């Protein structure tokens, strides 16, 4: 009788241990799935931010290209104006100066 009680106690203990293991395993799987979902969401957000930065960068590059063109035109205009001023100064010097 004592062996039967001991054997039943051991089997019940093993069953409870196994049930505990299954519950813990299920909780771990759920926690892992939740963490994976969070990581995936964050990665998606980072990907969207990177795409947004790329678009902004392209817009800035186009703006800089436009500004560069305008600066070139202004420099050309300044050069022509300097040549005109130089020509006027030369005429003034030839005429006797002012």
Backbone torsions as a table, in degrees:
resi	resn	phi	psi	omega
1	UNK	NA	-39.5	179.9
2	UNK	-65.4	-35.9	179.1
3	UNK	-67.8	-38.3	-179.5
4	UNK	-65.6	-43.7	179.0
5	UNK	-64.5	-42.1	178.5
6	UNK	-64.2	-41.6	180.0
7	UNK	-67.3	-41.8	177.8
8	UNK	-64.1	-43.3	179.0
9	UNK	-61.6	-42.0	179.3
10	UNK	-64.7	-42.8	179.1
11	UNK	-65.8	-41.6	178.0
12	UNK	-64.5	-41.5	177.4
13	UNK	-61.5	-43.1	178.1
14	UNK	-64.4	-41.4	179.4
15	UNK	-63.5	-44.8	179.0
16	UNK	-64.5	-39.9	176.8
17	UNK	-62.1	-42.4	179.3
18	UNK	-66.0	-42.1	177.8
19	UNK	-62.5	-41.8	176.9
20	UNK	-61.8	-41.9	177.7
21	UNK	-60.3	-45.3	-179.6
22	UNK	-62.4	-42.3	179.7
23	UNK	-64.4	-43.5	180.0
24	UNK	-64.9	-41.0	179.3
25	UNK	-62.4	-43.3	179.2
26	UNK	-63.2	-41.4	178.0
27	UNK	-64.1	-40.8	178.7
28	UNK	-63.5	-40.9	178.6
29	UNK	-64.0	-43.2	179.2
30	UNK	-64.3	-43.1	179.4
31	UNK	-63.8	-41.6	179.3
32	UNK	-64.5	-40.6	178.6
33	UNK	-65.2	-40.5	179.2
34	UNK	-64.8	-43.7	177.8
35	UNK	-63.2	-40.7	178.7
36	UNK	-63.2	-40.2	178.3
37	UNK	-64.7	-40.4	179.1
38	UNK	-64.4	-44.7	179.6
39	UNK	-62.8	-43.2	179.2
40	UNK	-62.1	-43.0	178.7
41	UNK	-62.2	-43.9	179.4
42	UNK	-64.9	-40.1	178.2
43	UNK	-64.3	-39.6	176.5
44	UNK	-61.8	-42.9	178.8
45	UNK	-62.7	-43.1	178.2
46	UNK	-63.0	-41.7	178.4
47	UNK	-61.2	-41.4	178.1
48	UNK	-65.9	-39.7	178.3
49	UNK	-63.8	-40.1	179.1
50	UNK	-64.1	-42.6	177.9
51	UNK	-62.1	-41.4	178.7
52	UNK	-62.8	-41.8	178.8
53	UNK	-64.7	-38.9	178.7
54	UNK	-62.9	-42.3	178.5
55	UNK	-63.1	-45.6	178.7
56	UNK	-60.7	-40.4	179.6
57	UNK	-62.8	-42.5	178.8
58	UNK	-63.5	-41.0	178.2
59	UNK	-62.9	-43.4	178.9
60	UNK	-63.9	-39.4	178.3
61	UNK	-62.7	-41.0	178.3
62	UNK	-65.9	-40.5	178.7
63	UNK	-63.2	-43.8	179.5
64	UNK	-64.1	-39.1	178.0
65	UNK	-62.7	-42.0	178.0
66	UNK	-64.0	-42.1	178.9
67	UNK	-65.7	-39.1	178.9
68	UNK	-61.6	-43.0	177.4
69	UNK	-60.8	-44.1	-180.0
70	UNK	-63.8	-39.3	178.9
71	UNK	-64.2	-40.7	178.5
72	UNK	-61.1	-44.2	178.9
73	UNK	-63.2	-42.4	179.8
74	UNK	-64.6	-42.2	178.6
75	UNK	-61.7	-39.7	177.2
76	UNK	-64.0	-42.0	178.6
77	UNK	-64.0	-40.9	178.6
78	UNK	-64.4	-40.5	179.5
79	UNK	-62.3	-44.0	178.5
80	UNK	-64.9	-39.3	179.0
81	UNK	-65.1	-40.4	178.5
82	UNK	-63.9	-39.6	177.4
83	UNK	-64.1	-39.5	177.9
84	UNK	-64.8	-43.3	178.6
85	UNK	-64.0	-41.0	178.6
86	UNK	-61.9	-42.0	179.2
87	UNK	-64.3	-41.4	179.1
88	UNK	-65.6	-42.6	178.1
89	UNK	-61.4	-39.7	178.7
90	UNK	-64.9	-40.5	177.9
91	UNK	-63.9	-42.6	179.9
92	UNK	-63.7	-41.9	179.3
93	UNK	-64.3	-38.3	179.7
94	UNK	-67.9	-33.3	-177.5
95	UNK	-82.8	-2.0	175.9
96	UNK	116.9	0.1	175.6
97	UNK	75.6	161.5	179.7
98	UNK	-121.9	NA	NA
